[in-house]
Amino acid sequence: MSTFLDDHMVVTRRFFVGLGSVGIVALKSLPVLADDARDAASLQEAIGNIESWLTKPADFRDVSRGTPVPHTLPLEKRQEVGLTRDTWKLEVASDPDHPARLRTPLTKDKNTALDFAGLMKIAEQETVRFPKVMTCLNIGCPLGNGIWEGVPLRKIVWLTQPTKNFRRIHYYGYHNDDPKQLFQSSLPIGRVLEDLYDLPPVILCYKLNGQWLSPERGGPVRVVIPEAYGFKNIKWLTHMFLSNLASANDTYANGNNDVDSPLKTFCATLLAPGNTPARQPIPITGYAQVGVSGLSRVQVWIHNSKDKLPAGDRYYSQAPWRDAQILPPPQAWGGDIEGDRIPANTLGFDKGHPQTWPMRLTKAHWAILHPGLPPGEYTLRSRTIDEKGNAQPLPRPYAKSGHATIEQVEFTVT
């Protein structure tokens, strides 16, 4: 978490203006805040130091695989193996072990592999942009939140003219020509050809926040799946296979992971109490990952260590949770996006304004000014309530299907 904060904390003033009367009036409009102007100002300061909603491309956390990691290769080597826009080519063929029938596979041998210029011609016909938080299945904080741009993968699939025996697509990127480092993922073809449950399409992505994908972010081209964890969003894409295999064959499955689990809703703190003076209101801020089930509320609970925890209440459902405030859309989006404006025709936005808030499959921020406490040892916990009424870590409390553990922060009041 300390690394997450170091990498992502950007001082902004996008939620309220100044510390004067205008700022105080805005703060006091939130139901969780105190009437005292000094206390309101302390929360104002905490909110002003929240990370930006969009993450700068260079500030995304990196959990890339490879020895060496492909983006660290010299330019000459990246050109040689097709990891620049001028040299990139994508092969889309039938799975040799579980063949699908294709009329026109895209292969280097036949000089029909898709190159970057060809991808850009497709982009002239249909370009898709959507916001998405990129997050790892087994890490408790997001890697970054961005606007991803590309072309629907189905446009490329149809170029191969599949005719029968086609149930799944699996794909991988460049990992140093070492078979032991091969890292692949897969999708049912239904998810590629149809945008289920009002989700944006699966895309071949070439831009992040309006900028060409850097090698660090998986450029020149990667897969981006709106509802999926990071391991599905393969970087440095080079190969795709249309397959008659009925089940997933993801590399991540070998680690006892649920490879079909979509993003969960959960929250954690950004600013949490440390050594706190007695009976002084406590400003607390945090972020929430908004999963497929949406987000309706964020709550906090501060427990005095002298008090026994409720027996048999594994997820603290009977605890005296207190509602925090989900912060509204920011005045500045951040992320080094051009003009600090959401690009036109970004899904989920209308003329640069979000159509719903918080936005599903992205992140949100929250804040609360908690009443002061007497001296003692305490534990702060926070949780989300999704749009279905499920309290974190439900409905999927199991780690292998994505992080949702309730965070615990211990602190002292003196």
PLY file of the C-alpha trace (Angstrom):
ply
format ascii 1.0
element vertex 414
property float x
property float y
property float z
element edge 413
property int vertex1
property int vertex2
end_header
0.00 0.00 0.00
2.87 2.42 0.71
4.15 1.85 -2.83
0.64 2.43 -4.18
0.43 5.75 -2.34
3.91 6.85 -3.37
3.21 6.10 -7.01
-0.28 7.53 -7.22
-0.73 10.38 -4.73
-1.18 13.61 -6.69
-2.11 16.84 -4.90
-5.14 18.34 -6.63
-8.00 20.70 -5.82
-10.65 19.20 -8.02
-13.48 18.51 -5.57
-13.71 21.85 -3.76
-12.20 25.29 -4.28
-9.90 26.77 -1.64
-10.24 26.67 2.11
-12.46 29.71 2.35
-16.20 30.08 2.70
-16.97 28.46 -0.67
-14.96 25.38 0.25
-16.56 25.15 3.68
-20.08 25.43 2.26
-19.32 22.67 -0.22
-17.90 20.45 2.48
-20.81 21.00 4.84
-23.21 19.90 2.11
-21.94 16.37 2.66
-24.01 14.65 5.37
-21.06 12.97 7.07
-19.18 16.15 7.94
-19.07 18.27 11.07
-20.27 21.85 11.40
-16.97 23.21 12.71
-15.08 25.08 9.98
-11.70 23.91 11.29
-12.76 20.28 11.14
-14.21 20.80 7.67
-10.91 22.30 6.59
-9.02 19.22 7.81
-11.17 17.02 5.61
-10.80 19.53 2.77
-7.05 19.07 3.01
-7.38 15.28 3.02
-9.67 15.31 -0.01
-7.35 17.71 -1.82
-4.54 15.17 -1.53
-6.45 12.28 -3.09
-4.92 10.72 -6.20
-6.34 11.80 -9.54
-9.18 9.72 -11.00
-7.21 8.87 -14.12
-3.71 7.54 -13.62
-0.84 8.88 -15.69
0.32 6.12 -18.06
3.81 6.30 -16.59
2.42 5.90 -13.05
0.58 2.60 -13.51
1.98 -0.11 -11.26
3.86 -2.77 -13.18
3.49 -6.50 -12.54
4.78 -7.58 -15.96
6.20 -11.04 -16.51
9.40 -11.96 -18.33
13.12 -12.36 -17.72
13.99 -9.83 -18.89
10.66 -8.03 -18.95
9.93 -7.37 -22.64
9.58 -3.60 -22.28
13.15 -3.39 -20.96
14.62 -4.84 -24.16
16.74 -2.48 -26.29
14.93 -0.78 -29.16
16.81 -2.86 -31.73
15.62 -6.10 -30.11
12.04 -4.84 -29.82
12.10 -3.97 -33.51
13.46 -7.42 -34.32
10.67 -9.26 -32.46
7.84 -6.96 -33.55
7.32 -4.85 -30.44
7.25 -1.48 -32.18
4.42 0.01 -34.23
6.55 -0.20 -37.39
7.34 -3.91 -36.94
4.30 -5.30 -35.08
2.36 -8.16 -36.65
-0.45 -10.29 -35.25
-1.05 -13.86 -36.35
-4.61 -15.19 -36.01
-4.80 -18.88 -36.85
-6.56 -22.13 -36.00
-5.53 -23.91 -32.82
-3.40 -26.85 -34.02
-4.47 -29.02 -31.06
-8.18 -28.17 -31.17
-8.69 -26.79 -34.68
-11.43 -24.45 -35.72
-12.20 -24.16 -39.40
-11.02 -20.85 -40.90
-11.09 -19.80 -44.54
-8.51 -17.01 -44.30
-6.14 -17.29 -41.32
-3.77 -14.37 -40.77
-0.22 -15.69 -40.77
3.30 -14.48 -41.45
3.99 -17.47 -43.70
1.27 -16.33 -46.12
2.12 -12.67 -45.62
-1.42 -12.06 -44.31
-0.65 -11.29 -40.64
-2.23 -8.07 -39.42
0.23 -5.18 -39.15
-0.21 -1.88 -37.33
-1.13 0.02 -40.50
-3.87 -2.54 -41.13
-5.10 -2.16 -37.57
-5.31 1.61 -38.06
-7.40 1.13 -41.22
-9.86 -0.88 -39.15
-9.77 1.86 -36.51
-10.96 4.33 -39.15
-14.16 2.27 -39.41
-14.72 1.68 -35.66
-12.79 2.94 -32.65
-13.86 2.21 -29.08
-12.88 4.09 -25.91
-13.91 3.22 -22.36
-12.71 3.78 -18.80
-11.38 0.78 -16.90
-9.46 0.17 -13.71
-6.62 -2.26 -14.33
-6.16 -4.50 -11.33
-4.45 -7.79 -10.50
-6.43 -10.81 -9.32
-4.23 -11.29 -6.26
-3.23 -7.73 -5.32
-5.25 -5.56 -2.97
-4.89 -2.20 -4.75
-5.48 -1.15 -8.36
-2.63 -0.82 -10.83
-4.20 2.27 -12.37
-7.36 3.72 -13.92
-7.43 4.88 -17.53
-9.28 5.49 -20.79
-8.40 2.59 -23.10
-8.76 2.89 -26.87
-8.75 0.27 -29.59
-10.78 -1.68 -32.12
-13.23 -4.46 -31.23
-11.48 -7.82 -31.36
-14.41 -9.30 -33.28
-13.46 -7.14 -36.29
-10.19 -9.07 -36.55
-11.83 -12.43 -35.84
-14.20 -11.98 -38.79
-11.24 -11.34 -41.11
-10.32 -15.03 -40.71
-13.79 -16.16 -41.88
-14.41 -18.86 -39.25
-17.02 -21.39 -40.35
-17.31 -24.12 -37.71
-15.81 -25.80 -34.61
-15.14 -22.44 -32.98
-15.77 -22.22 -29.23
-12.88 -20.29 -27.70
-10.05 -17.92 -28.51
-6.70 -18.00 -26.73
-3.85 -15.55 -27.15
-0.42 -14.60 -25.89
2.27 -11.95 -26.22
6.01 -11.94 -26.67
8.03 -13.34 -23.76
11.60 -13.67 -24.99
11.11 -16.76 -27.17
11.32 -18.90 -24.05
8.51 -21.53 -24.01
8.71 -21.67 -20.23
7.81 -17.98 -20.06
4.77 -18.29 -22.33
1.86 -16.47 -20.67
-1.52 -16.85 -22.31
-5.16 -16.21 -21.60
-8.45 -17.09 -23.25
-12.07 -16.09 -23.75
-15.26 -17.84 -24.87
-16.06 -16.69 -28.37
-19.47 -15.46 -27.26
-17.82 -12.72 -25.18
-15.76 -11.60 -28.17
-18.56 -11.53 -30.74
-21.25 -10.02 -28.49
-21.19 -7.27 -25.86
-22.98 -9.06 -23.03
-24.68 -7.34 -20.07
-24.15 -3.83 -21.51
-20.37 -4.25 -21.28
-18.04 -2.48 -23.72
-16.43 -4.76 -26.28
-13.16 -6.63 -25.92
-10.59 -4.57 -27.82
-7.16 -4.70 -29.36
-5.85 -1.66 -27.53
-3.24 0.77 -28.84
-3.85 3.94 -26.78
-4.16 4.81 -23.08
-5.48 8.24 -22.04
-5.17 9.34 -25.66
-1.46 8.40 -25.88
0.09 5.54 -27.84
0.62 2.54 -25.59
4.16 2.60 -24.26
6.19 -0.62 -24.06
5.68 -0.51 -20.26
1.91 -0.59 -20.72
2.03 -3.45 -23.23
2.48 -1.55 -26.48
2.30 -1.49 -29.34
-0.90 -3.58 -28.95
-2.49 -5.46 -26.07
-5.84 -7.03 -25.27
-8.16 -5.09 -22.95
-11.31 -6.72 -21.55
-13.50 -4.24 -19.61
-14.66 -6.54 -16.81
-11.53 -8.69 -16.48
-8.57 -8.77 -14.16
-5.13 -7.92 -15.50
-4.00 -11.43 -16.42
-6.69 -11.54 -19.13
-5.42 -8.28 -20.64
-2.31 -9.72 -22.29
0.48 -7.28 -23.15
2.76 -7.26 -26.24
0.18 -9.23 -28.19
1.57 -11.37 -31.04
-0.58 -14.53 -31.45
-4.24 -15.53 -31.34
-5.72 -18.98 -31.92
-9.34 -19.76 -32.69
-10.08 -23.03 -30.98
-12.62 -25.79 -30.55
-11.45 -26.31 -26.97
-14.40 -26.20 -24.59
-12.58 -24.95 -21.48
-10.19 -22.20 -20.47
-6.47 -22.86 -20.95
-5.10 -19.73 -19.24
-1.64 -19.82 -17.70
-3.18 -18.37 -14.53
-5.28 -21.50 -14.08
-2.10 -23.34 -13.13
-1.90 -21.21 -9.99
-5.30 -22.36 -8.67
-6.97 -19.15 -9.80
-10.56 -18.61 -10.93
-9.77 -17.47 -14.46
-13.36 -16.50 -15.32
-13.95 -14.21 -12.34
-14.93 -10.62 -13.24
-13.91 -7.55 -11.22
-15.17 -7.40 -7.64
-16.34 -4.35 -5.73
-14.20 -3.48 -2.69
-12.63 -0.48 -0.96
-9.61 0.50 1.12
-8.17 3.64 2.67
-5.82 6.25 1.24
-5.58 8.47 4.32
-6.07 6.47 7.54
-5.54 7.48 11.17
-2.10 7.21 12.73
-1.43 8.49 16.24
-4.52 10.61 16.77
-5.30 13.16 19.50
-8.23 12.21 21.73
-11.68 13.55 20.89
-10.49 15.25 17.72
-12.49 14.45 14.54
-10.62 12.08 12.25
-10.50 12.73 8.46
-10.42 9.47 6.47
-10.29 9.07 2.69
-10.13 6.06 0.43
-10.81 4.51 -2.95
-13.24 1.88 -4.14
-12.89 -0.51 -7.04
-16.30 -0.58 -8.70
-16.81 -4.12 -9.93
-19.43 -5.72 -12.14
-22.08 -5.37 -9.40
-21.61 -1.61 -9.09
-21.28 0.47 -5.93
-24.02 2.01 -3.83
-22.34 2.78 -0.47
-19.02 2.87 1.36
-18.94 2.41 5.12
-16.36 2.58 7.88
-16.26 1.09 11.38
-13.77 1.92 14.10
-13.54 -0.79 16.75
-12.08 -0.29 20.23
-9.71 -3.19 20.96
-11.14 -3.43 24.52
-14.49 -4.49 23.09
-15.08 -8.08 22.02
-15.88 -8.70 18.40
-19.33 -10.18 17.66
-19.18 -13.96 17.92
-19.78 -15.93 14.74
-19.98 -12.78 12.60
-17.18 -13.55 10.15
-17.74 -10.52 7.93
-18.85 -8.09 10.70
-22.36 -7.74 9.31
-23.70 -6.75 12.77
-21.04 -4.10 13.44
-22.06 -0.42 13.79
-20.93 0.65 10.32
-21.04 4.36 9.50
-21.71 5.69 5.98
-18.94 7.59 4.24
-19.49 9.95 1.32
-18.76 8.74 -2.21
-17.16 11.79 -3.79
-18.71 13.22 -6.96
-17.03 13.30 -10.38
-13.84 15.35 -10.22
-13.37 18.80 -11.70
-10.08 17.61 -13.22
-9.59 14.07 -14.51
-5.79 13.86 -14.38
-3.88 11.10 -16.12
-2.06 13.47 -18.51
-5.08 13.31 -20.79
-5.04 16.05 -23.43
-6.72 19.26 -22.27
-7.90 17.38 -19.16
-10.96 16.40 -21.21
-12.49 12.98 -21.68
-12.11 12.13 -25.40
-15.23 12.36 -27.52
-17.30 9.21 -27.89
-15.86 7.57 -24.78
-18.39 4.97 -23.61
-20.16 5.95 -20.41
-19.72 9.69 -21.01
-21.94 12.30 -22.64
-20.06 15.41 -23.80
-17.32 14.67 -21.29
-19.67 14.10 -18.35
-20.23 10.64 -16.82
-23.70 9.28 -17.47
-23.70 7.43 -14.13
-21.58 7.78 -11.01
-19.72 5.93 -9.68
-18.89 4.28 -12.98
-18.88 0.52 -13.14
-15.48 -1.16 -13.78
-13.56 1.95 -12.73
-12.66 3.44 -9.36
-14.27 5.99 -7.06
-13.08 7.97 -4.04
-14.74 8.43 -0.69
-14.29 10.48 2.48
-15.61 10.79 6.01
-14.90 12.97 9.03
-15.28 10.46 11.86
-16.19 11.79 15.34
-13.33 12.01 17.84
-12.57 9.08 20.13
-11.33 8.66 23.72
-7.77 7.39 24.28
-7.23 3.76 23.37
-6.19 1.25 20.73
-8.48 0.99 17.70
-8.93 -0.81 14.37
-10.40 0.94 11.34
-12.28 -1.18 8.80
-13.97 -0.10 5.57
-16.31 -1.93 3.24
-18.47 -1.45 0.16
-22.13 -2.22 -0.46
-22.75 -3.06 -4.11
-25.88 -2.26 -6.12
-27.28 -5.70 -5.29
-27.02 -5.01 -1.55
-24.03 -7.31 -1.00
-21.60 -6.13 1.66
-17.88 -6.69 1.06
-16.38 -9.28 0.88
-19.60 -10.91 -0.40
-20.86 -12.14 -2.80
-17.47 -13.73 -3.69
-15.29 -13.74 -0.56
-12.66 -16.12 -1.94
-9.19 -14.79 -2.71
-8.61 -16.83 -5.85
-11.49 -15.07 -7.59
-10.13 -11.60 -6.81
-9.26 -9.53 -3.76
-12.14 -8.38 -1.56
-10.79 -8.77 1.98
-11.93 -6.12 4.46
-8.93 -3.93 5.21
-7.85 -3.49 8.86
-5.85 -0.45 9.96
-4.69 -0.32 13.56
-4.07 3.04 15.24
-3.73 4.71 18.63
-5.67 7.61 20.14
-3.71 9.50 22.79
0 1
1 2
2 3
3 4
4 5
5 6
6 7
7 8
8 9
9 10
10 11
11 12
12 13
13 14
14 15
15 16
16 17
17 18
18 19
19 20
20 21
21 22
22 23
23 24
24 25
25 26
26 27
27 28
28 29
29 30
30 31
31 32
32 33
33 34
34 35
35 36
36 37
37 38
38 39
39 40
40 41
41 42
42 43
43 44
44 45
45 46
46 47
47 48
48 49
49 50
50 51
51 52
52 53
53 54
54 55
55 56
56 57
57 58
58 59
59 60
60 61
61 62
62 63
63 64
64 65
65 66
66 67
67 68
68 69
69 70
70 71
71 72
72 73
73 74
74 75
75 76
76 77
77 78
78 79
79 80
80 81
81 82
82 83
83 84
84 85
85 86
86 87
87 88
88 89
89 90
90 91
91 92
92 93
93 94
94 95
95 96
96 97
97 98
98 99
99 100
100 101
101 102
102 103
103 104
104 105
105 106
106 107
107 108
108 109
109 110
110 111
111 112
112 113
113 114
114 115
115 116
116 117
117 118
118 119
119 120
120 121
121 122
122 123
123 124
124 125
125 126
126 127
127 128
128 129
129 130
130 131
131 132
132 133
133 134
134 135
135 136
136 137
137 138
138 139
139 140
140 141
141 142
142 143
143 144
144 145
145 146
146 147
147 148
148 149
149 150
150 151
151 152
152 153
153 154
154 155
155 156
156 157
157 158
158 159
159 160
160 161
161 162
162 163
163 164
164 165
165 166
166 167
167 168
168 169
169 170
170 171
171 172
172 173
173 174
174 175
175 176
176 177
177 178
178 179
179 180
180 181
181 182
182 183
183 184
184 185
185 186
186 187
187 188
188 189
189 190
190 191
191 192
192 193
193 194
194 195
195 196
196 197
197 198
198 199
199 200
200 201
201 202
202 203
203 204
204 205
205 206
206 207
207 208
208 209
209 210
210 211
211 212
212 213
213 214
214 215
215 216
216 217
217 218
218 219
219 220
220 221
221 222
222 223
223 224
224 225
225 226
226 227
227 228
228 229
229 230
230 231
231 232
232 233
233 234
234 235
235 236
236 237
237 238
238 239
239 240
240 241
241 242
242 243
243 244
244 245
245 246
246 247
247 248
248 249
249 250
250 251
251 252
252 253
253 254
254 255
255 256
256 257
257 258
258 259
259 260
260 261
261 262
262 263
263 264
264 265
265 266
266 267
267 268
268 269
269 270
270 271
271 272
272 273
273 274
274 275
275 276
276 277
277 278
278 279
279 280
280 281
281 282
282 283
283 284
284 285
285 286
286 287
287 288
288 289
289 290
290 291
291 292
292 293
293 294
294 295
295 296
296 297
297 298
298 299
299 300
300 301
301 302
302 303
303 304
304 305
305 306
306 307
307 308
308 309
309 310
310 311
311 312
312 313
313 314
314 315
315 316
316 317
317 318
318 319
319 320
320 321
321 322
322 323
323 324
324 325
325 326
326 327
327 328
328 329
329 330
330 331
331 332
332 333
333 334
334 335
335 336
336 337
337 338
338 339
339 340
340 341
341 342
342 343
343 344
344 345
345 346
346 347
347 348
348 349
349 350
350 351
351 352
352 353
353 354
354 355
355 356
356 357
357 358
358 359
359 360
360 361
361 362
362 363
363 364
364 365
365 366
366 367
367 368
368 369
369 370
370 371
371 372
372 373
373 374
374 375
375 376
376 377
377 378
378 379
379 380
380 381
381 382
382 383
383 384
384 385
385 386
386 387
387 388
388 389
389 390
390 391
391 392
392 393
393 394
394 395
395 396
396 397
397 398
398 399
399 400
400 401
401 402
402 403
403 404
404 405
405 406
406 407
407 408
408 409
409 410
410 411
411 412
412 413
